[in-house]
Amino acid sequence: MLAHEELADLSIAHIDCDAFFAAIEKRDNPDLAGRPVIIGGGVRSVVATCCYIARQSGIHSAMPALRAKKLCPDAVFIRPNMEKYVAASKQIMALMQELTPLVEPVSVDEAFLDLSGTKSLHKACAAEVLAKIALKIEKQVGISVSIGLSYNKFLAKMASDINKPRGFSIIGKEEVLSFLQPLSISKIFGVGKVFAQKLNKDGFQTIGDLQKHPSNNLMLRYGDMGASLSKLSHGIDNRKVEITRKRKSVGSERTFPKDIADFDILSTKLFELCENVSFSLKQKNLTGDTITLKLKSSNFESRTRAKQIILPTQLAHIIFEIAQNILAKEVDGTNFRLIGIAISGLQKGIGIDPVDLIDPKIARKVAAERAVDSLRDKFGKQAVVLGRLYHHDNKSDSVIEQDKEREK
């Protein structure tokens, strides 16, 4: 039973799968029921996600796997099976789209829905329809979801987090200020750890502290972010539920079985990641103009360095040359456990990366890469292995691979 004075008037929802990856694994292996399950790679990796039983031991996403093992020695570690998770995600998204065409996926396991104007179609208000879809997902997909219902995306997302797992929570207009008042400012969309620390130093601990300050004062202190803080602290969010979301970046990263400090070895790893990113860009006909290198040291300190280029590119050799120059400035004897590369500022790639006929060397590199692309299109990505990677692959170097395309 669910009761609320505004129950029939609210139509913006956020549906979030409960411990999605772990839930899928438990669904497919009944022996895991009642056991702490952690989704992650080997001992050098980090926790991708974990079930709620494991969370009771203090385990959370992005925690080093070694620490998670110490906190919960009985935990079952399972390597991610993205193919299986994506298949389940598509099944869930299809069920959501039966309710409304306005479904905005946020990630593989969550989405916003706008159910405005669907009451006559479903002969029920949004809350009733959402309760039915939660049960339908449990029956057809075999996992549970948590639902938040409100009048905008910020509050719907916040509501879905209140009673996980298998929760259904509502935030209406009447109680929004009192509901938000005691919450930490870190609950606000866009407030990360560093910005939260700055706000704390400035005397803002709770959302209620922000509510007490006029919007103009917050804008003077924090610029456009100050205006957003003022609006969100009062429950104002004018973002629409969008059917399509623009991809913001494409990236690939890798965790090593042993820390690496040597520039040449790091460069070889980087070269392969640039190949992966370039391949993804070409598959999607995208180019980008900002290249970001990510490094994580043995003590988990992160470094990110970015460089913007004049002409957008999708070519591996250009991405690598820029990334390698950035890498050269960061190799200082530090042992690194992870390296990653990403390209952002994405746009459609038609007509981009023209062959520079003035410089024959550039022209030859572009022509050679396009020739390799043509062979891979015809015979598959593994049909051509470049010399640097062939030499590297024939060494006994089993890396824990965490290549992935990320939406930031």
Secondary structure by P-SEA (a helix, b strand, c coil): cccccccccccbbbbbcccaaaaaaaaaccccccbbbbbccccccccccccaaaaaacccccccaaaaaaacccbbbbcccaaaaaaaaaaaaaaaaaacccccccccccbbbbcccccccccccaaaaaaaaaaaaaaaccbbbbbbbcccaaaaaaaaaccccbbbbbbcccccccccccccccccccccaaaaaaaaaaccccaaaaaaccaaaaaaacaaaaaaaaaaaaccccccccccccccccccccccccccccaaaaaaaaaaaaaaaaaaaaaabbbbcbbbbbbbcccbbbbbbbbbbccccccaaaaaaaaaaaaaaacccccccccccccccccccccccccccccaaaaaaaaaaaaaaaaaaaccccccccaaaaaaaacccccccbbbbbcc
